Amino acid sequence: MIATAVLLSEQEYNTLHMIALQTGKSEDDLLRQAVKQLLTQFQLADRRPLLRQARGMWRERTDLPDWKSLRQEFDRTESLSL
């Protein structure tokens, strides 16, 4: 892990300290949890435009079997293994 300094206002520190006492977690753990949550939120936000770009990318492909054929093949394989 890498150590870093975080400057908090007195009110922020006092609130963080109270939450630590209530939850039984250390202030460091709470800060790491908050940073992790923030990073996850931004990673999800960054993925949305990529997912929107990918939407429909297989629409014009003609080399893929239709879903009905795929399902029939799966059902055949499934019944053979039983």
N, C-alpha and C positions, 0 to 999 in steps of 0.2 A: 504494500500500500504506500501511497505517497501522502505525506503530511502537508496540509495547507492551513492557512489562517483565514478565519471568517470573522469579519467585523459585524457585530450585532449592536443594535441600540440596547439601552438598559431594559426597556420594556420587552424587546424580543428575547433577550437573555433570560429575564425573569420568567417569561411565559414558557420558554424552552425548559428551564429548570423545573418548573411546576409540572409540566407534562412528563418529564423524566421521573419525577417522584411518583406521579400517579400511575405510570405504566411500568415502573421498575426497570426501564431501559436507561442506558447512559445517554447523555446529551450527544456524544459522538455517534452512537447508534441511530438516534433520531435524525441527526443531520445527514448521515449516510442514506437513511431510508428516504428522506425528503429529496435528496439529489437523485437517487435511483428512480423515484417516481417521476421527477421532472424529466429525466433523460428518456424514460419509457414513453412519456407523453409526446415528446418531440420526435422520437423515432416513429411512433404511430402516425404522427402528423406528416412526416416526411414520406411515408409509404403511400399515403392516399393519392397524391398526384401520379405516382408510378402505377398504382393499381388502376387508376382511371385511364391512363395511357394504354395499358395492356388490355383493357376491356374490349372484347370483340376481335382480338387479334387472330383468332382461328376462324372467323366467320367466312372468309373467302377461300379457305383451304379445301381442296377437293381430294387430297390424298388420305384423308382420315375416314375410317369406317363410321357408319352411322351408329347411334347409341343402341338401336334395337339389335344390330348384329353383335355389338360388343356384349350386350346383356345376354344374348342367346349363347355366345361362346362361354361366358362366365358360368351360366347355368349348367351347360354341358360339363364343364370341368368340375364344378361343384358336385354334381350328381355322380361322376365317376369316382371321386375320392371318398364318397360315403360308402 
